Amino acid sequence: MLYVLAEYLGFPGALNLIRYLSFRSGAAVATALVIGLLIGPRFINMLRVRQGKGQPIRSDGPQSHLAKVGTPTMGGLMILVSIGISMLLWMDLANVYVWACLLVTAGFGTVGFLDDYDKVKKRSHKGVSGKVRLLMEFAIAGVAVSLIVSQSGGMLYLPFVNGPVIDLGWWYVPFGAFVIVSFGNAVNLTDGLDGLATMPVIIASIAFMLIVYMVGNAKYAEYLGIPFYLGAGDLAMLCGAIVGAGLAFLWFNAPPAAVFMGDTGSLALGGTLGAIAVVAHHEFVLAIIGGLFVVEALSVIIQVFWFKRTGKRIFRMAPIHHHFEQLGWSEPTVVIRFWIVAFVLALAGLSTLKLR
């Protein structure tokens, strides 16, 4: 809204700063951070009163987690509110790419909310049927990717390769939807310890803030040999809003957590990062930068597949962060070491931009 107002007035005086994407991206970080810190205490109290016993804790999970009984969930709502207000203030309301990504944010957040609500209401960790969830997620992601393809086409790019590999055309829609849904659920699976998913999401968002800024700048894109899409740079504001909202949430989610993100937040954040990667046509770079989430998801897939085939487990418990807990690592140790891995992977992903 502020961008539209400044544009209408011709960017006079101090409002000229709003013209610059770098300023609006920084403003999005600050706005989301301040809003999250301000609404956090009352929001958490409201959730605690309404939910009573809080999020159900898995009886077959690590025994140390039983101490978390009574902690409210759906804290992702706080993140979504912070992101939403920040984006409406600073975004260009005519940018289709931003709206497509926000559709995923809101849509996946709604799916996650329904799942969290079902868990709290039924006092069970199962929630909404997995098939129903996936159907809704693919429908939302499909619409979003269709909007993206209508603007940028369906070119597929690979790390270390200069130029597009193949034009998928409208077949890019199911491919992009798969990326978004997969990453949304990968982040969801990672969100099992206090702060475990939040910081890697922040790290990945910072990395993609740089990527979309360069993808949206013709000179940088040409120099690096990456695709150029006019308007994609505005997603740097969305990445910034995720960073600000994530930091505010981490303030309350730091061990011992006062609130859990829940599927409301993890699905929305993961899906949004997937959508941003689809807009930038850096889906495979996302798999590197978000490699921690990929490994978490693969650990579950491998565990389930192997157990059904042999009746035996490869990991002591899945997702893999629980495996390390069972090995004797304390929760803070797992979280901080996984943060370090996420940071290293983000650097590795960014290094691919020049290695074309």
VOVEXSE-961073 format. One record per residue (C-alpha): residue number from 1; residue in one letter; x, y, z. Coordinates in Angstrom, 3 decimals, m for minus. Layout:
<r pos="NUM" code="A" east="X" north="Y" up="Z"/>
...
% end
This chain:
<r pos="1" code="M" east="0.000" north="0.000" up="0.000"/>
<r pos="2" code="L" east="2.816" north="2.395" up="0.855"/>
<r pos="3" code="Y" east="4.491" north="1.593" up="m2.469"/>
<r pos="4" code="V" east="1.277" north="2.252" up="m4.384"/>
<r pos="5" code="L" east="0.725" north="5.501" up="m2.478"/>
<r pos="6" code="A" east="4.291" north="6.671" up="m3.099"/>
<r pos="7" code="E" east="3.990" north="5.735" up="m6.776"/>
<r pos="8" code="Y" east="0.714" north="7.649" up="m7.060"/>
<r pos="9" code="L" east="2.340" north="10.727" up="m5.504"/>
<r pos="10" code="G" east="5.382" north="10.411" up="m7.779"/>
<r pos="11" code="F" east="7.803" north="9.329" up="m5.011"/>
<r pos="12" code="P" east="8.272" north="12.835" up="m3.589"/>
<r pos="13" code="G" east="10.963" north="13.680" up="m1.008"/>
<r pos="14" code="A" east="11.649" north="10.951" up="1.535"/>
<r pos="15" code="L" east="9.094" north="8.687" up="m0.152"/>
<r pos="16" code="N" east="11.612" north="8.275" up="m2.975"/>
<r pos="17" code="L" east="13.307" north="5.646" up="m0.798"/>
<r pos="18" code="I" east="10.298" north="3.386" up="m1.323"/>
<r pos="19" code="R" east="11.203" north="3.214" up="m4.994"/>
<r pos="20" code="Y" east="14.237" north="1.069" up="m4.112"/>
<r pos="21" code="L" east="13.758" north="m2.662" up="m3.659"/>
<r pos="22" code="S" east="16.629" north="m2.872" up="m1.177"/>
<r pos="23" code="F" east="14.903" north="m0.345" up="1.108"/>
<r pos="24" code="R" east="11.540" north="m2.099" up="0.922"/>
<r pos="25" code="S" east="13.153" north="m5.483" up="1.588"/>
<r pos="26" code="G" east="14.842" north="m4.143" up="4.709"/>
<r pos="27" code="A" east="11.603" north="m2.436" up="5.731"/>
<r pos="28" code="A" east="9.749" north="m5.741" up="5.304"/>
<r pos="29" code="V" east="12.206" north="m7.436" up="7.681"/>
<r pos="30" code="A" east="11.829" north="m4.700" up="10.318"/>
<r pos="31" code="T" east="8.044" north="m4.477" up="9.971"/>
<r pos="32" code="A" east="7.462" north="m8.221" up="10.318"/>
<r pos="33" code="L" east="9.897" north="m8.407" up="13.250"/>
<r pos="34" code="V" east="8.253" north="m5.555" up="15.173"/>
<r pos="35" code="I" east="4.718" north="m6.822" up="14.523"/>
<r pos="36" code="G" east="5.681" north="m10.340" up="15.620"/>
<r pos="37" code="L" east="7.278" north="m9.137" up="18.850"/>
<r pos="38" code="L" east="4.307" north="m6.876" up="19.640"/>
<r pos="39" code="I" east="1.520" north="m9.391" up="19.059"/>
<r pos="40" code="G" east="3.448" north="m12.396" up="20.393"/>
<r pos="41" code="P" east="2.632" north="m12.292" up="24.141"/>
<r pos="42" code="R" east="m1.107" north="m11.690" up="23.724"/>
<r pos="43" code="F" east="m1.292" north="m14.160" up="20.866"/>
<r pos="44" code="I" east="0.356" north="m16.899" up="22.913"/>
<r pos="45" code="N" east="m1.913" north="m16.211" up="25.903"/>
<r pos="46" code="M" east="m4.964" north="m16.413" up="23.636"/>
<r pos="47" code="L" east="m3.815" north="m19.756" up="22.233"/>
<r pos="48" code="R" east="m3.063" north="m21.094" up="25.704"/>
<r pos="49" code="V" east="m6.544" north="m20.167" up="26.969"/>
<r pos="50" code="R" east="m8.361" north="m21.555" up="23.919"/>
<r pos="51" code="Q" east="m6.373" north="m24.789" up="23.618"/>
<r pos="52" code="G" east="m6.144" north="m25.737" up="27.271"/>
<r pos="53" code="K" east="m3.828" north="m28.754" up="27.136"/>
<r pos="54" code="G" east="m2.018" north="m27.450" up="24.077"/>
<r pos="55" code="Q" east="m0.538" north="m29.600" up="21.306"/>
<r pos="56" code="P" east="m0.792" north="m33.374" up="21.815"/>
<r pos="57" code="I" east="2.643" north="m34.946" up="22.303"/>
<r pos="58" code="R" east="3.466" north="m38.250" up="20.588"/>
<r pos="59" code="S" east="3.475" north="m41.069" up="23.130"/>
<r pos="60" code="D" east="5.956" north="m43.014" up="20.967"/>
<r pos="61" code="G" east="8.347" north="m40.074" up="20.682"/>
<r pos="62" code="P" east="11.366" north="m39.241" up="22.864"/>
<r pos="63" code="Q" east="10.405" north="m39.335" up="26.542"/>
<r pos="64" code="S" east="12.009" north="m35.918" up="27.141"/>
<r pos="65" code="H" east="9.264" north="m34.360" up="25.000"/>
<r pos="66" code="L" east="6.577" north="m35.296" up="27.530"/>
<r pos="67" code="A" east="7.715" north="m32.278" up="29.577"/>
<r pos="68" code="K" east="6.328" north="m30.089" up="26.779"/>
<r pos="69" code="V" east="2.716" north="m31.088" up="27.467"/>
<r pos="70" code="G" east="0.538" north="m27.973" up="27.722"/>
<r pos="71" code="T" east="2.516" north="m25.870" up="25.239"/>
<r pos="72" code="P" east="0.081" north="m24.221" up="22.794"/>
<r pos="73" code="T" east="0.402" north="m24.774" up="19.060"/>
<r pos="74" code="M" east="m0.704" north="m22.797" up="15.943"/>
<r pos="75" code="G" east="1.974" north="m20.195" up="16.630"/>
<r pos="76" code="G" east="2.382" north="m20.104" up="12.872"/>
<r pos="77" code="L" east="m0.635" north="m17.799" up="12.806"/>
<r pos="78" code="M" east="1.547" north="m15.153" up="14.428"/>
<r pos="79" code="I" east="4.105" north="m15.611" up="11.656"/>
<r pos="80" code="L" east="1.478" north="m15.393" up="8.904"/>
<r pos="81" code="V" east="m0.073" north="m12.238" up="10.347"/>
<r pos="82" code="S" east="3.348" north="m10.568" up="10.539"/>
<r pos="83" code="I" east="4.225" north="m11.567" up="6.971"/>
<r pos="84" code="G" east="0.830" north="m10.563" up="5.616"/>
<r pos="85" code="I" east="0.799" north="m7.068" up="7.119"/>
<r pos="86" code="S" east="4.405" north="m6.434" up="6.165"/>
<r pos="87" code="M" east="3.828" north="m7.477" up="2.542"/>
<r pos="88" code="L" east="0.628" north="m5.457" up="2.138"/>
<r pos="89" code="L" east="2.502" north="m2.390" up="3.349"/>
<r pos="90" code="W" east="5.570" north="m2.677" up="1.120"/>
<r pos="91" code="M" east="4.750" north="m4.829" up="m1.936"/>
<r pos="92" code="D" east="3.789" north="m3.718" up="m5.424"/>
<r pos="93" code="L" east="0.141" north="m4.783" up="m5.517"/>
<r pos="94" code="A" east="0.364" north="m5.371" up="m9.285"/>
<r pos="95" code="N" east="3.099" north="m8.029" up="m9.055"/>
<r pos="96" code="V" east="1.694" north="m11.438" up="m10.056"/>
<r pos="97" code="Y" east="4.704" north="m13.344" up="m8.728"/>
<r pos="98" code="V" east="4.202" north="m12.002" up="m5.217"/>
<r pos="99" code="W" east="0.482" north="m12.785" up="m5.253"/>
<r pos="100" code="A" east="1.178" north="m16.338" up="m6.463"/>
<r pos="101" code="C" east="3.575" north="m16.911" up="m3.566"/>
<r pos="102" code="L" east="1.200" north="m15.319" up="m1.057"/>
<r pos="103" code="L" east="m1.533" north="m17.643" up="m2.355"/>
<r pos="104" code="V" east="0.679" north="m20.558" up="m1.344"/>
<r pos="105" code="T" east="1.444" north="m18.927" up="2.020"/>
<r pos="106" code="A" east="m2.225" north="m18.392" up="2.847"/>
<r pos="107" code="G" east="m3.413" north="m21.660" up="1.307"/>
<r pos="108" code="F" east="m0.843" north="m23.909" up="2.964"/>
<r pos="109" code="G" east="m1.312" north="m21.974" up="6.201"/>
<r pos="110" code="T" east="m5.031" north="m22.765" up="6.037"/>
<r pos="111" code="V" east="m4.366" north="m26.461" up="5.414"/>
<r pos="112" code="G" east="m1.949" north="m26.493" up="8.341"/>
<r pos="113" code="F" east="m4.446" north="m24.668" up="10.552"/>
<r pos="114" code="L" east="m7.144" north="m27.248" up="9.813"/>
<r pos="115" code="D" east="m4.680" north="m30.005" up="10.680"/>
<r pos="116" code="D" east="m3.612" north="m28.323" up="13.935"/>
<r pos="117" code="Y" east="m7.223" north="m27.621" up="14.877"/>
<r pos="118" code="D" east="m8.152" north="m31.264" up="14.303"/>
<r pos="119" code="K" east="m5.248" north="m32.424" up="16.477"/>
<r pos="120" code="V" east="m6.154" north="m30.100" up="19.347"/>
<r pos="121" code="K" east="m9.879" north="m30.861" up="19.130"/>
<r pos="122" code="K" east="m9.451" north="m34.653" up="19.021"/>
<r pos="123" code="R" east="m6.442" north="m34.673" up="21.376"/>
<r pos="124" code="S" east="m4.517" north="m36.718" up="18.808"/>
<r pos="125" code="H" east="m1.308" north="m36.118" up="16.845"/>
<r pos="126" code="K" east="m2.813" north="m37.604" up="13.653"/>
<r pos="127" code="G" east="m4.828" north="m34.609" up="12.395"/>
<r pos="128" code="V" east="m6.379" north="m34.401" up="8.921"/>
<r pos="129" code="S" east="m6.016" north="m37.385" up="6.575"/>
<r pos="130" code="G" east="m2.751" north="m37.308" up="4.649"/>
<r pos="131" code="K" east="m4.520" north="m37.868" up="1.321"/>
<r pos="132" code="V" east="m6.907" north="m34.967" up="1.926"/>
<r pos="133" code="R" east="m4.021" north="m32.700" up="2.901"/>
<r pos="134" code="L" east="m2.007" north="m33.560" up="m0.197"/>
<r pos="135" code="L" east="m5.026" north="m33.048" up="m2.452"/>
<r pos="136" code="M" east="m5.588" north="m29.552" up="m1.056"/>
<r pos="137" code="E" east="m1.887" north="m28.716" up="m1.210"/>
<r pos="138" code="F" east="m1.524" north="m29.805" up="m4.849"/>
<r pos="139" code="A" east="m4.644" north="m27.833" up="m5.813"/>
<r pos="140" code="I" east="m3.277" north="m24.645" up="m4.222"/>
<r pos="141" code="A" east="0.216" north="m25.160" up="m5.624"/>
<r pos="142" code="G" east="m1.170" north="m25.932" up="m9.078"/>
<r pos="143" code="V" east="m3.048" north="m22.630" up="m9.257"/>
<r pos="144" code="A" east="0.004" north="m20.711" up="m8.022"/>
<r pos="145" code="V" east="2.373" north="m22.330" up="m10.535"/>
<r pos="146" code="S" east="m0.126" north="m21.705" up="m13.343"/>
<r pos="147" code="L" east="0.042" north="m17.995" up="m12.514"/>
<r pos="148" code="I" east="3.831" north="m18.145" up="m12.484"/>
<r pos="149" code="V" east="4.076" north="m20.005" up="m15.813"/>
<r pos="150" code="S" east="1.731" north="m17.500" up="m17.445"/>
<r pos="151" code="Q" east="4.318" north="m14.819" up="m16.662"/>
<r pos="152" code="S" east="7.691" north="m16.585" up="m16.997"/>
<r pos="153" code="G" east="7.118" north="m19.753" up="m19.016"/>
<r pos="154" code="G" east="8.272" north="m23.252" up="m18.133"/>
<r pos="155" code="M" east="12.030" north="m23.242" up="m18.672"/>
<r pos="156" code="L" east="13.977" north="m25.684" up="m16.520"/>
<r pos="157" code="Y" east="17.429" north="m24.679" up="m15.240"/>
<r pos="158" code="L" east="20.067" north="m26.759" up="m13.486"/>
<r pos="159" code="P" east="22.955" north="m25.750" up="m11.211"/>
<r pos="160" code="F" east="26.365" north="m25.672" up="m12.932"/>
<r pos="161" code="V" east="24.684" north="m25.445" up="m16.368"/>
<r pos="162" code="N" east="24.617" north="m22.137" up="m18.241"/>
<r pos="163" code="G" east="21.225" north="m21.434" up="m19.801"/>
<r pos="164" code="P" east="17.962" north="m23.409" up="m19.796"/>
<r pos="165" code="V" east="18.068" north="m27.202" up="m20.116"/>
<r pos="166" code="I" east="14.559" north="m27.787" up="m21.486"/>
<r pos="167" code="D" east="11.288" north="m25.927" up="m21.967"/>
<r pos="168" code="L" east="8.627" north="m27.912" up="m20.118"/>
<r pos="169" code="G" east="5.866" north="m25.552" up="m21.181"/>
<r pos="170" code="W" east="2.715" north="m26.184" up="m19.176"/>
<r pos="171" code="W" east="4.194" north="m29.451" up="m17.937"/>
<r pos="172" code="Y" east="6.104" north="m27.158" up="m15.624"/>
<r pos="173" code="V" east="2.864" north="m26.798" up="m13.603"/>
<r pos="174" code="P" east="2.877" north="m30.337" up="m12.127"/>
<r pos="175" code="F" east="6.652" north="m30.145" up="m11.674"/>
<r pos="176" code="G" east="6.448" north="m26.822" up="m9.834"/>
<r pos="177" code="A" east="3.511" north="m28.022" up="m7.751"/>
<r pos="178" code="F" east="5.516" north="m31.089" up="m6.725"/>
<r pos="179" code="V" east="8.416" north="m28.859" up="m5.633"/>
<r pos="180" code="I" east="6.135" north="m26.646" up="m3.542"/>
<r pos="181" code="V" east="4.227" north="m29.502" up="m1.891"/>
<r pos="182" code="S" east="7.381" north="m31.526" up="m1.253"/>
<r pos="183" code="F" east="9.239" north="m28.652" up="0.367"/>
<r pos="184" code="G" east="6.218" north="m27.626" up="2.420"/>
<r pos="185" code="N" east="5.979" north="m31.108" up="3.908"/>
<r pos="186" code="A" east="9.761" north="m31.389" up="4.319"/>
<r pos="187" code="V" east="9.781" north="m28.283" up="6.537"/>
<r pos="188" code="N" east="6.732" north="m29.654" up="8.346"/>
<r pos="189" code="L" east="8.598" north="m32.883" up="9.172"/>
<r pos="190" code="T" east="11.610" north="m30.916" up="10.417"/>
<r pos="191" code="D" east="9.531" north="m28.928" up="12.898"/>
<r pos="192" code="G" east="9.911" north="m31.359" up="15.785"/>
<r pos="193" code="L" east="12.249" north="m29.580" up="18.216"/>
<r pos="194" code="D" east="12.205" north="m26.058" up="19.665"/>
<r pos="195" code="G" east="13.688" north="m23.730" up="17.041"/>
<r pos="196" code="L" east="14.844" north="m26.568" up="14.775"/>
<r pos="197" code="A" east="12.873" north="m25.554" up="11.676"/>
<r pos="198" code="T" east="12.705" north="m21.812" up="12.290"/>
<r pos="199" code="M" east="16.368" north="m20.871" up="11.925"/>
<r pos="200" code="P" east="17.028" north="m23.024" up="8.822"/>
<r pos="201" code="V" east="13.948" north="m21.393" up="7.232"/>
<r pos="202" code="I" east="15.424" north="m17.975" up="8.072"/>
<r pos="203" code="I" east="18.802" north="m18.997" up="6.615"/>
<r pos="204" code="A" east="17.192" north="m20.307" up="3.418"/>
<r pos="205" code="S" east="15.115" north="m17.119" up="3.135"/>
<r pos="206" code="I" east="18.215" north="m14.932" up="3.385"/>
<r pos="207" code="A" east="19.874" north="m17.017" up="0.655"/>
<r pos="208" code="F" east="16.846" north="m16.706" up="m1.615"/>
<r pos="209" code="M" east="16.566" north="m13.004" up="m0.867"/>
<r pos="210" code="L" east="19.893" north="m12.668" up="m2.664"/>
<r pos="211" code="I" east="18.902" north="m15.079" up="m5.438"/>
<r pos="212" code="V" east="15.577" north="m13.449" up="m6.365"/>
<r pos="213" code="Y" east="17.150" north="m9.992" up="m6.174"/>
<r pos="214" code="M" east="19.711" north="m11.060" up="m8.800"/>
<r pos="215" code="V" east="17.146" north="m12.958" up="m10.892"/>
<r pos="216" code="G" east="15.096" north="m9.759" up="m11.027"/>
<r pos="217" code="N" east="18.076" north="m7.627" up="m12.095"/>
<r pos="218" code="A" east="19.060" north="m7.910" up="m15.771"/>
<r pos="219" code="K" east="22.711" north="m6.961" up="m15.224"/>
<r pos="220" code="Y" east="23.339" north="m9.384" up="m12.378"/>
<r pos="221" code="A" east="21.447" north="m12.164" up="m14.159"/>
<r pos="222" code="E" east="23.499" north="m11.734" up="m17.336"/>
<r pos="223" code="Y" east="26.784" north="m11.611" up="m15.402"/>
<r pos="224" code="L" east="26.003" north="m14.782" up="m13.423"/>
<r pos="225" code="G" east="24.398" north="m16.655" up="m16.310"/>
<r pos="226" code="I" east="21.129" north="m17.151" up="m14.436"/>
<r pos="227" code="P" east="17.595" north="m16.536" up="m15.760"/>
<r pos="228" code="F" east="16.212" north="m13.006" up="m15.678"/>
<r pos="229" code="Y" east="12.547" north="m12.434" up="m14.836"/>
<r pos="230" code="L" east="11.298" north="m8.890" up="m14.475"/>
<r pos="231" code="G" east="9.414" north="m8.511" up="m11.201"/>
<r pos="232" code="A" east="10.910" north="m11.589" up="m9.531"/>
<r pos="233" code="G" east="13.131" north="m9.294" up="m7.458"/>
<r pos="234" code="D" east="10.082" north="m8.134" up="m5.496"/>
<r pos="235" code="L" east="10.105" north="m11.530" up="m3.794"/>
<r pos="236" code="A" east="13.126" north="m10.288" up="m1.844"/>
<r pos="237" code="M" east="10.535" north="m8.458" up="0.271"/>
<r pos="238" code="L" east="8.676" north="m11.705" up="0.946"/>
<r pos="239" code="C" east="11.944" north="m13.398" up="1.925"/>
<r pos="240" code="G" east="12.649" north="m10.429" up="4.188"/>
<r pos="241" code="A" east="9.210" north="m10.655" up="5.784"/>
<r pos="242" code="I" east="9.816" north="m14.358" up="6.483"/>
<r pos="243" code="V" east="13.152" north="m13.496" up="8.107"/>
<r pos="244" code="G" east="11.591" north="m10.814" up="10.330"/>
<r pos="245" code="A" east="8.570" north="m12.904" up="11.290"/>
<r pos="246" code="G" east="10.793" north="m15.940" up="11.858"/>
<r pos="247" code="L" east="13.116" north="m14.047" up="14.194"/>
<r pos="248" code="A" east="10.144" north="m12.719" up="16.165"/>
<r pos="249" code="F" east="8.715" north="m16.217" up="16.474"/>
<r pos="250" code="L" east="12.102" north="m17.628" up="17.504"/>
<r pos="251" code="W" east="12.098" north="m15.139" up="20.387"/>
<r pos="252" code="F" east="9.148" north="m17.058" up="21.852"/>
<r pos="253" code="N" east="10.026" north="m20.489" up="20.453"/>
<r pos="254" code="A" east="13.564" north="m20.610" up="21.883"/>
<r pos="255" code="P" east="13.966" north="m23.496" up="24.381"/>
<r pos="256" code="P" east="11.909" north="m23.963" up="26.415"/>
<r pos="257" code="A" east="9.299" north="m22.985" up="23.829"/>
<r pos="258" code="A" east="6.344" north="m20.860" up="24.921"/>
<r pos="259" code="V" east="4.530" north="m21.800" up="21.713"/>
<r pos="260" code="F" east="4.885" north="m24.273" up="18.856"/>
<r pos="261" code="M" east="4.742" north="m23.266" up="15.203"/>
<r pos="262" code="G" east="2.487" north="m26.153" up="14.302"/>
<r pos="263" code="D" east="1.587" north="m27.220" up="10.787"/>
<r pos="264" code="T" east="0.040" north="m23.766" up="10.355"/>
<r pos="265" code="G" east="3.485" north="m22.223" up="10.167"/>
<r pos="266" code="S" east="5.741" north="m25.018" up="8.920"/>
<r pos="267" code="L" east="3.588" north="m25.955" up="5.919"/>
<r pos="268" code="A" east="3.112" north="m22.291" up="4.973"/>
<r pos="269" code="L" east="6.793" north="m21.373" up="5.270"/>
<r pos="270" code="G" east="8.017" north="m24.460" up="3.433"/>
<r pos="271" code="G" east="5.467" north="m24.037" up="0.668"/>
<r pos="272" code="T" east="6.340" north="m20.353" up="0.306"/>
<r pos="273" code="L" east="10.050" north="m21.098" up="m0.056"/>
<r pos="274" code="G" east="9.162" north="m23.693" up="m2.681"/>
<r pos="275" code="A" east="7.040" north="m21.142" up="m4.567"/>
<r pos="276" code="I" east="9.825" north="m18.543" up="m4.429"/>
<r pos="277" code="A" east="12.260" north="m21.098" up="m5.864"/>
<r pos="278" code="V" east="9.783" north="m21.883" up="m8.655"/>
<r pos="279" code="V" east="9.459" north="m18.192" up="m9.556"/>
<r pos="280" code="A" east="13.262" north="m17.877" up="m9.669"/>
<r pos="281" code="H" east="13.542" north="m21.207" up="m11.539"/>
<r pos="282" code="H" east="16.075" north="m22.321" up="m8.930"/>
<r pos="283" code="E" east="14.268" north="m25.442" up="m7.729"/>
<r pos="284" code="F" east="17.394" north="m27.607" up="m7.677"/>
<r pos="285" code="V" east="19.346" north="m24.909" up="m5.858"/>
<r pos="286" code="L" east="16.568" north="m24.987" up="m3.249"/>
<r pos="287" code="A" east="17.302" north="m28.692" up="m2.761"/>
<r pos="288" code="I" east="20.886" north="m27.718" up="m1.870"/>
<r pos="289" code="I" east="20.119" north="m24.673" up="0.265"/>
<r pos="290" code="G" east="17.282" north="m26.520" up="1.980"/>
<r pos="291" code="G" east="19.224" north="m29.789" up="2.063"/>
<r pos="292" code="L" east="18.546" north="m30.183" up="5.778"/>
<r pos="293" code="F" east="14.806" north="m30.347" up="5.094"/>
<r pos="294" code="V" east="15.390" north="m32.771" up="2.211"/>
<r pos="295" code="V" east="17.359" north="m35.125" up="4.466"/>
<r pos="296" code="E" east="14.664" north="m34.954" up="7.149"/>
<r pos="297" code="A" east="11.994" north="m35.930" up="4.616"/>
<r pos="298" code="L" east="14.133" north="m38.677" up="3.084"/>
<r pos="299" code="S" east="14.787" north="m40.171" up="6.523"/>
<r pos="300" code="V" east="11.041" north="m40.656" up="6.991"/>
<r pos="301" code="I" east="10.548" north="m42.098" up="3.490"/>
<r pos="302" code="I" east="13.476" north="m44.499" up="3.885"/>
<r pos="303" code="Q" east="12.377" north="m45.558" up="7.376"/>
<r pos="304" code="V" east="8.798" north="m46.305" up="6.318"/>
<r pos="305" code="F" east="9.834" north="m48.100" up="3.108"/>
<r pos="306" code="W" east="12.439" north="m50.280" up="4.815"/>
<r pos="307" code="F" east="10.196" north="m51.127" up="7.785"/>
<r pos="308" code="K" east="7.355" north="m52.226" up="5.489"/>
<r pos="309" code="R" east="9.766" north="m54.367" up="3.475"/>
<r pos="310" code="T" east="11.784" north="m55.966" up="6.275"/>
<r pos="311" code="G" east="10.094" north="m55.147" up="9.572"/>
<r pos="312" code="K" east="13.344" north="m53.495" up="10.693"/>
<r pos="313" code="R" east="14.321" north="m49.839" up="11.193"/>
<r pos="314" code="I" east="17.353" north="m48.090" up="9.710"/>
<r pos="315" code="F" east="17.111" north="m45.150" up="12.121"/>
<r pos="316" code="R" east="16.284" north="m45.470" up="15.785"/>
<r pos="317" code="M" east="13.471" north="m43.001" up="15.154"/>
<r pos="318" code="A" east="12.399" north="m40.799" up="12.250"/>
<r pos="319" code="P" east="12.575" north="m37.961" up="11.299"/>
<r pos="320" code="I" east="16.326" north="m38.071" up="11.675"/>
<r pos="321" code="H" east="16.555" north="m35.399" up="14.413"/>
<r pos="322" code="H" east="14.846" north="m37.895" up="16.737"/>
<r pos="323" code="H" east="17.459" north="m40.500" up="15.760"/>
<r pos="324" code="F" east="20.195" north="m38.262" up="17.152"/>
<r pos="325" code="E" east="18.168" north="m37.682" up="20.305"/>
<r pos="326" code="Q" east="17.982" north="m41.439" up="20.763"/>
<r pos="327" code="L" east="21.765" north="m41.572" up="20.365"/>
<r pos="328" code="G" east="22.043" north="m39.352" up="23.426"/>
<r pos="329" code="W" east="22.335" north="m35.866" up="21.930"/>
<r pos="330" code="S" east="20.503" north="m33.249" up="23.975"/>
<r pos="331" code="E" east="17.802" north="m31.248" up="22.205"/>
<r pos="332" code="P" east="19.838" north="m27.982" up="22.137"/>
<r pos="333" code="T" east="22.814" north="m29.905" up="20.707"/>
<r pos="334" code="V" east="20.717" north="m31.337" up="17.876"/>
<r pos="335" code="V" east="19.165" north="m27.947" up="17.121"/>
<r pos="336" code="I" east="22.409" north="m25.942" up="17.043"/>
<r pos="337" code="R" east="24.313" north="m28.544" up="15.011"/>
<r pos="338" code="F" east="21.474" north="m28.713" up="12.503"/>
<r pos="339" code="W" east="21.550" north="m24.906" up="12.271"/>
<r pos="340" code="I" east="25.255" north="m25.113" up="11.400"/>
<r pos="341" code="V" east="24.523" north="m27.683" up="8.698"/>
<r pos="342" code="A" east="21.775" north="m25.419" up="7.288"/>
<r pos="343" code="F" east="24.189" north="m22.476" up="7.142"/>
<r pos="344" code="V" east="26.869" north="m24.492" up="5.328"/>
<r pos="345" code="L" east="24.326" north="m25.817" up="2.818"/>
<r pos="346" code="A" east="23.077" north="m22.283" up="2.145"/>
<r pos="347" code="L" east="26.624" north="m21.206" up="1.288"/>
<r pos="348" code="A" east="27.001" north="m24.228" up="m0.951"/>
<r pos="349" code="G" east="23.771" north="m23.392" up="m2.745"/>
<r pos="350" code="L" east="24.769" north="m19.781" up="m3.285"/>
<r pos="351" code="S" east="28.130" north="m20.874" up="m4.689"/>
<r pos="352" code="T" east="26.328" north="m22.533" up="m7.605"/>
<r pos="353" code="L" east="25.251" north="m19.127" up="m8.915"/>
<r pos="354" code="K" east="28.709" north="m18.390" up="m10.305"/>
<r pos="355" code="L" east="29.632" north="m21.956" up="m11.208"/>
<r pos="356" code="R" east="27.682" north="m22.085" up="m14.450"/>
% end
